[in-house]
Amino acid sequence: MRLALMTDLHANKEAFSACLAHAEQQGATDYAFTGDFVGYGADPAWVVDTVMEYVARGAIAVQGNHDAAAAREARSSMHSEAREVIQWTRGQLSAEQITFLAELPLVRERERMLFVHASANDPPKWEYVTSIDEAEKSLSATDCRMVFSGHVHGPALYRRTDDGRMGAHLPTPAKRIPISAQHQYLVIPGSVGQPRDGNSASCYAMYDDQTRELSYFRIPYDHGAAARRVIAAGLPIVFAMRLIEGI
């Protein structure tokens, strides 16, 4: 199995299309989408439809906080501009698409792999994992050897050894990372649709369970076109600038 891992698509058709095309070229056989299919971007209906098509063919998908907000109600903690986009997004989605988002599970497991949008420790709280301590908390919540998540808009990798020692690693794009069967890993691919690490190129990762190797990728795409679509839709310009600047 060559598993393509994509998260935080954020209604960005251009970025999502580029990552799907690259994953196919890399020989992906399976796909997992770990939440936040909507929010910020201008193409929520197309992105949700595409995820639904992949799920119908066996892909894994879990719910993100923006998906939950679009399907139900935005939390008061969500900043006003994000809530504005969520309200606009609801008007772009069909009843079928909203039902799909509402019924997504918070967590999925498959063959000792766990898929969740935020921390596995308490998925409904949407906790960010930005430190070794937070990563250890997430890994401690499951017996799965591989945890795949998102929510954090930059790529990251954490490892817990069989004696409990934690380590963090900033992945190098396209470099193969060997995965030890004795260790536990938290894999955060970075955002497909809105990277925030100073690099506007889209992010995703690939896990090969036969060679036991993990690869992170940065995929250039037409972020200018995506930004113009945000502006044309009348959405807050800050979300267009984030696509241009990668922050």
C-alpha positions as CSV (number, residue, x, y, z in Angstrom):
1,M,0.0,0.0,0.0
2,R,1.2,3.5,-0.9
3,L,-1.0,5.7,1.2
4,A,-1.4,9.4,0.2
5,L,-2.0,11.6,3.3
6,M,-3.7,14.9,2.8
7,T,-5.2,17.3,5.3
8,D,-6.5,20.9,5.6
9,L,-7.6,21.1,2.0
10,H,-9.6,24.3,2.9
11,A,-11.6,24.6,-0.3
12,N,-8.5,25.1,-2.5
13,K,-9.3,23.5,-5.8
14,E,-5.9,24.4,-7.4
15,A,-3.8,23.0,-4.5
16,F,-5.9,19.9,-4.1
17,S,-5.8,19.1,-7.8
18,A,-2.1,19.5,-7.9
19,C,-1.5,17.2,-4.9
20,L,-3.9,14.5,-6.3
21,A,-2.1,14.6,-9.6
22,H,1.3,14.3,-8.0
23,A,0.2,11.4,-5.7
24,E,-1.1,9.5,-8.7
25,Q,2.3,10.0,-10.4
26,Q,3.9,8.6,-7.2
27,G,1.9,5.5,-7.4
28,A,-0.6,6.1,-4.6
29,T,-2.9,3.1,-4.1
30,D,-4.9,4.5,-1.1
31,Y,-5.9,7.9,0.2
32,A,-6.6,9.4,3.6
33,F,-8.0,12.9,4.1
34,T,-7.7,14.1,7.7
35,G,-10.2,16.9,7.8
36,D,-10.9,20.6,7.2
37,F,-12.1,20.2,3.6
38,V,-13.8,23.6,3.7
39,G,-13.1,27.0,5.2
40,Y,-10.9,29.9,3.9
41,G,-11.0,28.9,0.2
42,A,-13.4,29.6,-2.7
43,D,-14.2,26.1,-3.9
44,P,-15.8,24.1,-1.0
45,A,-18.4,22.3,-3.2
46,W,-15.8,21.0,-5.6
47,V,-13.4,19.9,-2.9
48,V,-16.2,18.2,-0.9
49,D,-17.4,16.4,-4.0
50,T,-13.9,15.2,-4.8
51,V,-13.4,13.9,-1.3
52,M,-16.8,12.1,-1.5
53,E,-15.8,10.5,-4.7
54,Y,-12.6,9.1,-3.2
55,V,-14.4,8.0,0.0
56,A,-16.9,6.1,-2.3
57,R,-13.8,4.2,-3.7
58,G,-12.5,3.3,-0.2
59,A,-10.5,6.4,0.9
60,I,-10.5,7.3,4.6
61,A,-11.9,10.7,5.7
62,V,-12.3,12.2,9.1
63,Q,-14.0,15.4,10.3
64,G,-12.1,18.7,10.9
65,N,-13.2,21.7,13.0
66,H,-14.1,23.7,9.9
67,D,-16.2,20.8,8.5
68,A,-18.0,20.6,11.8
69,A,-18.6,24.3,11.8
70,A,-20.0,24.3,8.3
71,A,-22.3,21.3,9.1
72,R,-23.5,22.6,12.4
73,E,-22.4,25.8,14.0
74,A,-19.2,27.7,14.3
75,R,-17.7,27.8,17.8
76,S,-17.4,31.2,19.4
77,S,-13.6,30.6,19.6
78,M,-13.3,30.7,15.8
79,H,-12.2,34.2,14.8
80,S,-14.8,36.4,13.0
81,E,-13.3,36.2,9.5
82,A,-13.2,32.4,9.6
83,R,-16.8,32.4,10.8
84,E,-17.7,34.7,7.8
85,V,-16.2,32.2,5.4
86,I,-18.1,29.3,7.1
87,Q,-21.4,31.2,6.8
88,W,-20.6,31.8,3.0
89,T,-19.6,28.1,2.7
90,R,-22.9,26.8,3.9
91,G,-24.6,28.6,1.0
92,Q,-22.3,26.9,-1.5
93,L,-22.9,23.4,-0.3
94,S,-25.8,21.0,-1.1
95,A,-27.8,19.2,1.5
96,E,-26.0,16.0,0.6
97,Q,-22.6,17.6,1.0
98,I,-23.5,19.1,4.4
99,T,-24.8,15.7,5.5
100,F,-21.5,14.2,4.4
101,L,-19.5,16.6,6.5
102,A,-21.8,16.2,9.5
103,E,-21.5,12.4,9.5
104,L,-17.8,12.2,9.2
105,P,-16.2,10.4,12.1
106,L,-13.7,12.2,14.3
107,V,-11.4,9.2,14.3
108,R,-10.7,6.2,12.1
109,E,-8.4,3.2,12.6
110,R,-7.0,0.8,10.1
111,E,-4.3,-1.8,10.6
112,R,-2.7,-0.1,13.7
113,M,-2.9,3.3,12.0
114,L,-5.1,6.1,13.5
115,F,-6.5,9.0,11.5
116,V,-7.6,12.2,13.3
117,H,-7.7,15.9,12.5
118,A,-6.3,17.3,15.7
119,S,-4.8,15.6,18.8
120,A,-5.8,12.0,19.3
121,N,-6.0,12.7,23.0
122,D,-9.4,14.4,22.9
123,P,-10.5,14.8,19.3
124,P,-13.6,17.0,19.9
125,K,-11.4,19.7,21.6
126,W,-9.5,20.3,18.4
127,E,-6.2,20.7,20.3
128,Y,-3.1,21.8,18.3
129,V,0.0,19.6,18.4
130,T,2.9,22.0,18.1
131,S,5.4,20.6,20.7
132,I,6.9,17.4,21.8
133,D,4.8,17.4,25.0
134,E,1.6,17.8,23.0
135,A,2.7,15.1,20.5
136,E,3.4,12.7,23.4
137,K,-0.1,13.4,24.8
138,S,-1.6,12.5,21.4
139,L,0.5,9.3,20.9
140,S,-0.3,8.2,24.5
141,A,-4.0,8.2,23.7
142,T,-3.7,5.2,21.3
143,D,-1.9,1.9,20.8
144,C,-1.7,2.5,17.1
145,R,1.9,2.7,15.8
146,M,1.1,5.4,13.2
147,V,-1.0,8.4,14.0
148,F,-1.8,10.7,11.0
149,S,-3.3,14.1,11.8
150,G,-3.5,17.7,10.6
151,H,-4.9,21.0,12.1
152,V,-1.3,22.3,12.2
153,H,-0.6,24.0,8.8
154,G,3.0,23.0,8.5
155,P,4.7,19.6,8.1
156,A,6.0,17.9,11.3
157,L,7.0,14.4,12.4
158,Y,7.3,13.1,16.0
159,R,8.6,9.8,17.2
160,R,8.3,7.9,20.5
161,T,10.8,5.1,20.9
162,D,10.0,1.7,22.5
163,D,11.5,3.0,25.8
164,G,9.4,6.1,25.8
165,R,11.8,8.7,24.5
166,M,10.3,11.4,22.3
167,G,11.9,13.1,19.3
168,A,10.8,15.7,16.8
169,H,11.9,16.0,13.1
170,L,11.4,18.6,10.5
171,P,11.0,16.6,7.3
172,T,12.9,17.3,4.1
173,P,10.7,17.2,1.1
174,A,10.9,14.0,-1.0
175,K,13.4,12.4,1.3
176,R,12.4,8.9,2.3
177,I,12.2,8.4,6.1
178,P,12.6,4.9,7.4
179,I,9.8,3.8,9.8
180,S,10.8,1.4,12.6
181,A,8.2,-1.2,13.7
182,Q,9.3,-0.7,17.3
183,H,8.5,3.0,17.4
184,Q,5.4,5.1,17.4
185,Y,5.0,8.0,15.0
186,L,2.8,11.1,14.8
187,V,2.7,12.3,11.2
188,I,1.5,15.8,10.3
189,P,1.8,16.2,6.5
190,G,1.1,20.0,6.5
191,S,-1.8,21.7,4.8
192,V,-2.8,21.1,1.2
193,G,-4.9,24.2,0.9
194,Q,-3.3,26.8,3.2
195,P,0.4,26.2,4.2
196,R,1.5,28.5,7.0
197,D,5.2,27.8,7.3
198,G,6.5,30.6,5.0
199,N,6.3,28.3,1.9
200,S,3.3,28.7,-0.4
201,A,3.8,25.3,-2.0
202,S,1.1,22.7,-1.0
203,C,1.9,19.9,1.4
204,Y,1.1,16.2,1.6
205,A,2.8,13.0,2.6
206,M,3.0,9.4,1.4
207,Y,3.4,6.2,3.6
208,D,4.5,2.9,2.0
209,D,3.7,0.1,4.4
210,Q,5.8,-2.4,2.3
211,T,9.1,-0.6,2.4
212,R,8.1,1.1,5.7
213,E,9.1,4.5,4.4
214,L,7.4,7.9,4.8
215,S,7.9,10.8,2.4
216,Y,6.8,14.4,2.6
217,F,6.2,16.5,-0.5
218,R,5.9,20.2,-1.4
219,I,3.9,20.8,-4.5
220,P,4.0,24.1,-6.3
221,Y,0.6,25.1,-7.7
222,D,-1.1,28.2,-9.1
223,H,-1.6,29.9,-5.7
224,G,-2.2,33.2,-7.6
225,A,-5.3,31.8,-9.3
226,A,-6.5,30.4,-6.0
227,A,-6.0,33.7,-4.3
228,R,-7.9,35.5,-7.1
229,R,-10.8,33.1,-6.7
230,V,-11.0,34.0,-2.9
231,I,-11.1,37.7,-3.8
232,A,-13.7,37.2,-6.6
233,A,-15.9,35.3,-4.1
234,G,-15.9,38.3,-1.8
235,L,-14.1,36.5,1.0
236,P,-11.7,38.3,3.4
237,I,-8.6,39.3,1.5
238,V,-6.4,38.0,4.3
239,F,-7.1,34.4,3.1
240,A,-5.9,35.3,-0.4
241,M,-2.7,36.8,1.0
242,R,-2.0,33.7,3.1
243,L,-2.0,31.7,-0.1
244,I,0.5,34.1,-1.7
245,E,2.8,34.4,1.3
246,G,2.4,30.9,2.8
247,I,1.7,32.3,6.3
